[in-house]
Each structure stands twice: as C-alpha cells, then as structure tokens.
Amino acid sequence: MTASTRSTLALDIGGTKLAVGVVDQHGVVTGLRITPTRKEDGHAAVVRRLFDLAHASLAAVGNPEIDAVGISCGGPLDAEAGIVHRPLNLPDWDAVPIGPLAAEEFGVPAHLVNDATAGMIAEHRHGVARGTRDALYLTLSTGVGGGAIVDGHLHRGAAANGGEFGHIMVRPGGRVCTCGRRGCLEGYASGTSIALRAREAVAAAGTPTLLSALATVRAEDVVAAAESGDELARQLWAETVEVIGQAVTDLVNTFEPEVVVLGGGVTRAGAMLLDPVRAHVARWAMPPAAAAVRIEFAALGEAVCVVGAAVHASDRSQEPSHA
C-alpha cells in the first residue's frame, strides 16, 4: 500500500465524549466509535480507554496501514510537543503527553491539534467551508471554542492556541466562566452552561415549568421545553441565542468571513438556534459583511473533529521535517 492510499487514525478527546475513527484522504470515516469520556476516572484511565477504542476501530475495518495518528483535544496545549495542559473541561489533564503516548502505542507519528481548530480544518477541507479563503468555526459543546481560516491559511496564534472564541465577553460582570473571568460566551452558550443555568432557574422559579419534573436538566431538555412553549425554558433559550448571535456578529465584524460554521452538540437545536443567530447577524453586522456571510451548521456532524484531526496529522506527516 502506498503512502497516498494510507489512512489516518484520529482520536477526539472531549469533556463529554471520546470519538475515534479511521479517515481516508477524502475525509471518509470508517470504524467510528464514540463513548462517554468519564473524566472523573482520571486521565490515565481515559487515555487507556481511548486507545482501546482506537484499537477496536482499527480492527473493525481490517487493521489498515496508517500513516499517522491525529489527536484533537481542547486547549490549552503544546501542539508541537503533543502535550495537553489542563483544559478547562478536563481539569485532571495537567501536562499529559498524549502525543508521545499515542506514537508509542500505535507505532506511527502522532500530531496534536486544538479540537475547535480541528473542526475548522475539517469543514474547510471537506465540509461547508470548502473553497473559501476566509471562514470561522464555532463549536458549542461541553465548552465553546473556535477556529479561523484567514486568507486561505489556518490561523494558529503565537503558541498555536488561537481561536478561543468561547472567551469573548458577552455579559461583562456576568456569570463566572471556567476560565475565571465573568461574562464569557462559554458561561452562557456551552451545553454545560445551558444546563446549569436551567437548573439554577428551576430552583429559583416561582412559576410552574416543565423542567421542574426532570431529575437532571440537560441542554436538550431546555430546547425541547422551549419548543413546547414553556415560558422559563423560552427565556433561557432566548438569552442563549442572543449571546451566540452577539458573539458571531462580533466575529463577522472582525474577520469578515465568507462563512461561519456552527458545530457541537448544542446545534442539535436546529432551526431554533440557526434562525435567530442568522437574524441577529443580518441585523447587526456591518455591511457589506452582513449580506455576504453565510451562517451554516457543520456538514460533518459528530465526526467533524475526527476528520479534522486526521487531516491535520496527514498534512503534518507529509511536511519535510516530519516525513
């Protein structure tokens, strides 16, 4: 098998779930496996479970020859050294050398990339941002992150951690974010934060709400209740889409992209999320960007970071210094 026909093993490490798959040069994923992270078990147990899942994925597709391992994880991280430095949603992961560990486990080079950056890479190479020169990616998941393509090139930042769109200030002096500041987008728009805000509102509510009957309130429960007309859920969701729309508008004004791609579990809300965000940008973004920009959901779904990690690793492996 030639290098051009080899596949890449990709591992995505999230605060809620682990995903692995084997990705070919066209971005097609086979052997996709997804399982809960169970981060409370500690990083060593999670890494072992991740690697076992990857071996199962490889076996499911006939143990193909792979050229590299791509690893997607939330930052901060040292991408070049392959070290994860205590991500906000993985607090036990303090200086975990996931890159070297994966290289040793699978016997090929391993390359680490920020998860939202991976999402941007995937959508630019194989998704709705394909063919664009300026594009943004915003993931609304356990946390909130982002990535950018500027003038045809991936924006990395001085230490390869650029694109922390989740820490744009949307409510100065507001809720405490996982980063320690008050009022960040992540404190309002991540699935974790939506659920927490809902539980707080239910505890403080003086009026009946569908959410009070639930033992554990999740972000998707807020969406379902809002869709059913529950007033408390409608208020929560209205604030959520407002801050997302506000942040996307600021990003459009800053970057003037051709497309903004929204990914992550919160996008399962569908039109209840996409329509108001589009309307906010159309109303408040500066012309001509407001009329020109597209706001779209990620085309690659749950596999977006798996595909992005694979593309990143394959590209890096073909560079002269990594060949």
N, C-alpha and C positions, 0 to 999 in steps of 0.2 A: 504494500500500500504506500503510495507516495504521500509526501507532506501535504500536498494540495487537497488530498481526499481524506486526510485525517480529521477526526472530530476533537472537540474540546470538552473536557469535563467542567461543569460550572456548579459552584456552591453559593447559595444565597443565605446569609445569616441575618435573621430579623429578630426583633424583640418578641414577636408573637409566634413566628413560624420559621422553619428551615425548609429550603427548597433546593433540589439538586436535579440535574439533567445532563444529557449528552447533546451537544449542539454542533450541527454541521456548518459549513461555510455559507450556507444560505439562511442561517438563523432558525432552522428547523430543529425543534427539541424532541428528543425521544427519551424514554425512560424517566419521565418527570416524576419525581417523588416529593411529597410535601408532608411535613409532620410538625406538631407543636414544638416550639423551642424548649419549653420548660426551663427557663433561665434560672429558676430557683434551685435547680440541681447543681449549679456551679459550672464554670466554663469548661473544666476538664471533661465532665460528663457530656456536656453539649457537643464539644468537639468530637468525642468518640462516637456519639450518636450521628452526628453529621457525616463523619467518614464512613460509618457502617451503612448509612443511607446511600451514600455515593457508590459504594461497592455493589449494593443491591441494584442501583440504577444501571451501572455498567453491565452487570450480569444479565439484567433484563433485556438488554439489546445486544447480547452476544459478546461482551467484553471486547469492544473495538479498540484499535490502537488510538491513543490520544496524544495530541501534541503538547498540551499544557493543561493546567488547572486554573480556572478563573474563580476568584472569590470576591463576592460582593458583601459589604458589611457597612453599617452606619459608622460615621466618624465621631470623634477624631481618630485618625490613623496615620501611620507612616507607610504609605503605599510602596515606596521603593524597598524598604526593609521587610515589608509584609507583616507589620506589627499593628495590632488593634490596641488603641489607647483609651480604654474606659468610655465606650459610647454611652450616651445618656440613657438609652434604653437597655443597655447591657452593663450595669454598674460593676459586675464582678469581673469583667474582661479588662483587667489592668495590665497592659504590656504583654498581651498574648501573641506569640509569634505564629499566627495562623498560617502565614505563607510558607515559612520553613517547615512547619509541621506537615502541611499538605504536600509539599515537594518530596519530603521523606516518605510519606505514606503511599504516594502514587507513582513515584519514580520519574516525574517529569517536572519542568519548571512551573512554579505557581506564582500568580500575579494577583495582587490585592487592589481593589478599587472601591471607592465610596458607593454605597448602594444606589443613591439617587443619581450619581454620575453614571452608574451602570444603566439605569433606566433611560437616561438621555442618550447614551451611546446606542442602546438597542433601538430606540424609536427613531433615531437619526439614520441608522444603517438599514433597519428592516421594518420600521413602523410608519406612523403618520407624519413624522418629520423628515422622511426620506426625501432627498433632493433639495432641502432648504439650506441656506447659508447662515441663518440666524434663527435659533429655536431655544425654547426653555422647557424644562421638565419640572413638575412639582408633584412630589409624592405625598399623599395624605394617608398615612398608615398608622402604625404604632406611634411613630413620630412623624415629623414633617421635614422633608429635605428637598433638595433641588439640584439641577444641573443645567448647563448652558452650552450651546454651540454659538460661537461668535465669529462671524466672517468665515464660516466653514471649518473652524477649529474648535476642539473641545476646550472649554475654559477649565483650568485646574486650580489656579491660585498658586501663590508662592510656595506653599507647603503641601499642595495637592489636596487641600480640603475646602476649596472654594465652592460656592453654591449653597451655603447654609441658609436657604430661603425660609426655613422654618423659624428663624430667629429675627425675621423682620418684625419691627414693633408695630402692632396694630391697635393696642389699647394701653397707652402709656400709664404706668402705675397700676395696671390691672393684675390679672392672675399671675401667681408665681409659676414660672416655666421650669422645666427640668434643668435648664442651663443656669438658673439662679436669678435671672432678670424677671421683671414683671411686665406682662403685656405682650409677649411674643405670639406670633401666629400659632406656633405649636401648642401653646397653652389653651387654645380655643378650637383648633381645627383638626388635630390628630384624633384618631379613633379613641385612643386612651382618654384624651381630654374631653371629648364629647360625652363619653360615658360618665366620667367623673362629674362634669357639670350637671348632667342629668340626675345623678344620684343626690347631689347636693340640693338641687332644685326640688326633688321629690321630698326630701327630708324637711325642707323649709316651706313646702307648699301648703296653703290653706284651702285649696280647692281640689276637687277630685281630678285624678289623672290616670290614664291607662297604665302609666309607668309604675304606679304605686303597687300594682298587683304582681310585679315581677320580682323574683328573689335577687336577681342580678341584672342590672340595666346595662345594655351594650349600645354602641353607636347605632347599629342597625335597628334596634328597638326604638330609638328616638326617631329615626326616619320613618319606620312603619307607623308609629303613633301619630306623627305629624301628618302623614298621608291620610290617616283616618280622621283627621280633624281635631285631635287632642290639642287643647289650647297651650298647655305647658310645653309640650313637645314642639308645637309650631313656633313658639317664641324661642326655644333653644336652637331650633334649626335655622330660623331666620337670622339669628346672630352669627351662627356658624357660616352660612353662605355669604353674609355681609363681610365678615373679616377675610374670607378667602377671596371674594371679589375685590376687596380693598387691596390686598397683597398682590393679586395678579395685575391689577391696574397699575400699581406702583412699578412692578416688574416690566410691564409693557412700556410704560413711560421711560424707564431706564434703559432698556435694551432694544426696544422697537423690533421685536422678533416677528417672523412670519407666522409662527405657530407657538402656542403654549399647550403643552401636553400635560394632562392631569392623570396621575396613576395612583395606585394604592387602594386598600380595602374600602375607604370612605366613598370612592367613586361608584360603588355598587348602588348608591342612591340614585344614579342615573340622571334623568331629566330634572329631578328635584335639586340637584347640585349644578348641573351644567347650564340650565336655562338662566337661573338668576346670576351666575357668575358671568356668563356672556352678556347679560343685560347691564350689569354693573360696569364692565369694561367698555361696552358700547357707549354708555352714558358719560363716563368719567375719564377715560383715557384721552390723551392729547391727540388731535388729528395731525397727520393722516393715519397714525398707527391704529386708532380705534376702529377705523373702517377696514383696514387691511389685515389685521391679525385674526388668525383662526384660534379658537379655544376648543380642544378636542380631548377625548379620553384616549388613553394609551391603547394601541391596537394589539399589544402582545399580552395583555391580561396579567395573570399571576406569574407568568414565565418571564416578564419583562427584565427583571434583574438577573435572572439566569442567563438569558440571551446576552445582555449587556456585559456581564462578567466574562462570558465566553469570547465575545468579540474583542474585548479589551485584552484578554490573555493571548488570544491568537495573534492580534496585531503586535503586541509586545514581543512575542516569541520570534516573530519574523524580523525584528529590528536587528541590525548587525551586532549590537552589543549584547543581545540576548539569544542570538541564534545558536 
